[in-house]
């Protein structure tokens, strides 16, 4: 290791908390609860794929400041339903509310996330920087049993900024009493976590399980979280 870190800043969704699997489990529960097969959505996988497409697009618009949080939350369900010829705004709002109640109670973590946190416990101050919503993210941490590892949860709501913008990284340093020189950002989104860290003058560790090609130069790049136990 080229330098000694004191503070590890993790992303949460997709990096430690398995968003994809937890979201799928939530949507399967809602698919059954709201009888969506009987409403004409015969293929759950097709529905979940549609949801992810709309969710990703709306999150990009949210990060760019084009839409507000509430619009993101219900419109992803509305657009998903429209893909299957269901034009029901009330249903979209109901599913959105139920999704946000169930999702944070899911507990699946990314492989080796717990082992990595145990390995780093007591050796570093660990924190989270997430574009997710404050209440939702705190519930995820509590239900999945990893809240105890972290000193600070820095959200976009709390900092009034979002990754990859520099302001949220500066806010995180101030909150944690850290400096850019003794901190590193660990995340799975190269254009959000890694670009943000680089722009803020931080070291970064890119968790890239799918080995996606990119033009960035993170300090470290791994395909499995367990590889980071050899870094920290």
C-alpha positions as CSV (number, residue, x, y, z in Angstrom):
1,X,0.0,0.0,0.0
2,X,1.5,3.3,-1.1
3,X,0.0,5.4,1.8
4,X,-1.7,5.1,5.1
5,X,-5.4,5.8,5.2
6,X,-7.3,6.7,8.3
7,X,-10.8,7.0,6.8
8,X,-12.6,4.7,4.4
9,X,-15.7,6.1,2.7
10,X,-17.9,3.5,1.1
11,X,-20.8,3.7,-1.3
12,X,-23.8,1.6,0.0
13,X,-26.0,0.4,-2.9
14,X,-24.4,-2.1,-5.2
15,X,-21.1,-1.8,-3.3
16,X,-22.0,-3.3,0.1
17,X,-25.8,-3.7,0.1
18,X,-27.0,-5.8,-2.8
19,X,-29.5,-3.4,-4.4
20,X,-30.2,-5.6,-7.4
21,X,-31.2,-8.7,-5.5
22,X,-33.0,-6.8,-2.7
23,X,-34.9,-4.8,-5.3
24,X,-35.9,-7.9,-7.2
25,X,-37.1,-9.6,-4.0
26,X,-39.2,-6.5,-3.2
27,X,-40.7,-6.3,-6.7
28,X,-41.5,-10.0,-6.6
29,X,-43.5,-9.5,-3.4
30,X,-45.3,-6.5,-5.0
31,X,-46.0,-8.5,-8.2
32,X,-47.9,-11.1,-6.1
33,X,-49.5,-8.6,-3.7
34,X,-51.0,-6.4,-6.4
35,X,-52.0,-9.3,-8.7
36,X,-50.0,-7.9,-11.6
37,X,-50.1,-11.2,-13.5
38,X,-53.9,-11.0,-13.5
39,X,-53.6,-7.4,-14.7
40,X,-51.8,-8.5,-17.8
41,X,-48.1,-8.5,-16.8
42,X,-47.5,-12.2,-17.4
43,X,-43.7,-12.1,-17.3
44,X,-42.1,-10.9,-14.0
45,X,-38.6,-10.7,-15.5
46,X,-39.8,-8.5,-18.3
47,X,-41.5,-6.2,-15.8
48,X,-38.4,-6.0,-13.5
49,X,-36.2,-5.2,-16.5
50,X,-38.6,-2.4,-17.5
51,X,-38.5,-1.1,-13.9
52,X,-34.7,-1.0,-13.9
53,X,-34.5,0.8,-17.3
54,X,-36.9,3.5,-16.1
55,X,-35.3,3.7,-12.6
56,X,-31.8,4.2,-14.1
57,X,-33.0,6.9,-16.5
58,X,-34.9,8.8,-13.8
59,X,-32.0,8.6,-11.3
60,X,-29.8,10.2,-14.0
61,X,-32.3,13.0,-14.3
62,X,-32.6,13.3,-10.5
63,X,-28.8,13.6,-10.2
64,X,-28.8,16.3,-12.9
65,X,-31.4,18.3,-11.0
66,X,-34.2,17.9,-13.6
67,X,-36.7,16.1,-11.4
68,X,-37.5,16.0,-7.7
69,X,-37.4,13.0,-5.4
70,X,-41.1,12.4,-5.3
71,X,-41.4,12.4,-9.0
72,X,-38.5,9.8,-9.3
73,X,-40.2,7.5,-6.8
74,X,-43.6,7.2,-8.4
75,X,-42.9,7.8,-12.0
76,X,-40.6,4.8,-12.3
77,X,-43.5,2.6,-11.4
78,X,-45.9,4.5,-13.6
79,X,-43.6,4.2,-16.7
80,X,-43.1,0.5,-15.9
81,X,-46.8,-0.1,-15.8
82,X,-47.3,1.9,-19.0
83,X,-44.9,-0.5,-20.8
84,X,-47.6,-3.2,-20.2
85,X,-50.5,-1.0,-21.2
86,X,-51.6,-0.3,-17.6
87,X,-52.4,3.4,-17.3
88,X,-53.2,3.6,-13.6
89,X,-51.6,6.5,-11.7
90,X,-53.1,5.5,-8.4
91,X,-51.7,2.0,-8.7
92,X,-48.3,3.5,-9.5
93,X,-48.4,5.6,-6.3
94,X,-49.6,2.6,-4.3
95,X,-46.8,0.3,-5.6
96,X,-44.2,3.1,-5.1
97,X,-45.2,3.6,-1.4
98,X,-45.2,-0.2,-0.8
99,X,-41.8,-0.6,-2.5
100,X,-40.2,2.1,-0.3
101,X,-41.6,0.4,2.8
102,X,-40.4,-3.1,1.9
103,X,-37.1,-2.4,0.2
104,X,-35.1,-1.2,3.1
105,X,-36.0,-4.2,5.2
106,X,-34.2,-6.6,2.7
107,X,-30.9,-7.9,4.1
108,X,-28.8,-9.3,1.2
109,X,-25.3,-7.9,1.1
110,X,-22.7,-8.1,-1.8
111,X,-20.5,-11.1,-1.5
112,X,-17.7,-10.6,1.1
113,X,-19.0,-7.2,2.2
114,X,-19.3,-8.3,5.8
115,X,-15.9,-9.9,5.8
116,X,-14.3,-6.7,4.4
117,X,-16.0,-4.6,7.1
118,X,-14.9,-7.0,9.8
119,X,-11.3,-6.9,8.4
120,X,-11.3,-3.1,8.5
121,X,-13.1,-2.7,11.8
122,X,-10.9,-1.0,14.5
123,X,-8.2,-0.2,12.0
124,X,-9.9,2.6,10.2
125,X,-12.8,5.0,10.7
126,X,-15.4,3.9,8.2
127,X,-18.2,6.1,6.7
128,X,-20.7,6.0,3.9
129,X,-21.3,8.5,1.1
130,X,-24.5,7.8,-0.7
131,X,-26.9,9.5,-3.1
132,X,-29.7,7.5,-1.6
133,X,-32.3,9.0,0.7
134,X,-31.5,9.4,4.4
135,X,-34.3,7.4,6.1
136,X,-34.2,4.6,3.5
137,X,-30.4,4.2,3.8
138,X,-30.5,4.1,7.6
139,X,-33.1,1.4,7.5
140,X,-31.0,-0.6,5.1
141,X,-28.0,-0.4,7.4
142,X,-30.1,-1.4,10.5
143,X,-31.9,-4.4,8.9
144,X,-28.8,-5.7,7.2
145,X,-26.8,-5.5,10.4
146,X,-24.0,-3.3,9.3
147,X,-24.9,0.0,10.8
148,X,-22.4,-0.6,13.7
149,X,-19.4,-0.4,11.4
150,X,-19.9,3.2,10.3
151,X,-19.2,6.5,12.1
152,X,-21.0,8.8,9.6
153,X,-23.7,8.4,7.0
154,X,-23.3,11.2,4.4
155,X,-26.4,11.4,2.1
156,X,-27.3,13.8,-0.7
157,X,-30.1,15.1,1.5
158,X,-27.8,15.9,4.4
159,X,-25.1,17.5,2.3
160,X,-27.3,19.2,-0.3
161,X,-25.1,17.8,-3.0
162,X,-24.7,14.5,-4.9
163,X,-21.9,12.4,-6.1
164,X,-20.0,13.0,-8.4
165,X,-20.0,16.7,-7.3
166,X,-17.1,17.8,-5.2
167,X,-19.3,19.4,-2.5
168,X,-20.5,16.1,-1.1
169,X,-16.9,14.9,-0.7
170,X,-15.9,18.2,1.0
171,X,-18.9,17.8,3.3
172,X,-17.9,14.3,4.1
173,X,-14.4,15.3,5.1
174,X,-15.7,18.0,7.4
175,X,-18.2,15.7,9.0
176,X,-15.7,13.0,9.6
177,X,-12.8,15.2,10.6
178,X,-10.8,13.8,7.7
179,X,-8.6,15.1,5.0
180,X,-8.3,14.2,1.3
181,X,-4.9,12.8,1.9
182,X,-5.9,10.3,4.6
183,X,-9.2,9.2,2.9
184,X,-10.3,6.8,0.1
185,X,-13.6,6.3,-1.6
186,X,-14.7,2.8,-2.4
187,X,-17.6,2.4,-4.8
188,X,-19.1,0.5,-7.8
189,X,-20.1,3.4,-10.1
190,X,-17.1,4.7,-12.0
191,X,-18.9,7.9,-13.3
192,X,-20.3,8.7,-9.8
193,X,-18.0,7.3,-7.0
194,X,-14.7,7.2,-8.8
195,X,-15.0,10.3,-10.9
196,X,-16.2,12.2,-7.9
197,X,-13.3,11.0,-5.8
198,X,-10.8,11.9,-8.5
199,X,-12.3,15.4,-8.9
200,X,-12.1,15.9,-5.1
201,X,-8.5,14.9,-5.0
202,X,-9.1,11.6,-3.2
203,X,-7.7,8.1,-3.8
204,X,-10.3,5.7,-4.9
205,X,-11.0,1.9,-5.1
206,X,-13.3,0.9,-7.9
207,X,-15.4,-2.3,-7.3
208,X,-15.9,-3.5,-10.9
209,X,-17.4,-7.0,-10.7
210,X,-18.4,-7.1,-14.3
211,X,-15.0,-5.8,-15.5
212,X,-16.7,-2.9,-17.4
213,X,-14.3,-1.0,-19.6
214,X,-13.7,2.7,-18.7
215,X,-11.3,5.5,-19.2
216,X,-10.8,6.5,-15.5
217,X,-7.7,5.7,-13.4
218,X,-8.7,4.7,-9.9
219,X,-6.0,4.1,-7.3
220,X,-7.2,0.5,-7.1
221,X,-9.6,-1.7,-9.1
222,X,-11.0,-5.0,-7.9
223,X,-13.6,-7.5,-9.2
224,X,-14.3,-9.0,-5.7
225,X,-14.6,-7.2,-2.4
226,X,-12.3,-9.7,-0.7
227,X,-9.4,-8.3,-2.9
228,X,-9.6,-5.1,-0.8
229,X,-8.5,-7.0,2.3
230,X,-5.1,-7.1,0.6
231,X,-5.2,-3.3,0.1
232,X,-6.4,-2.2,3.6
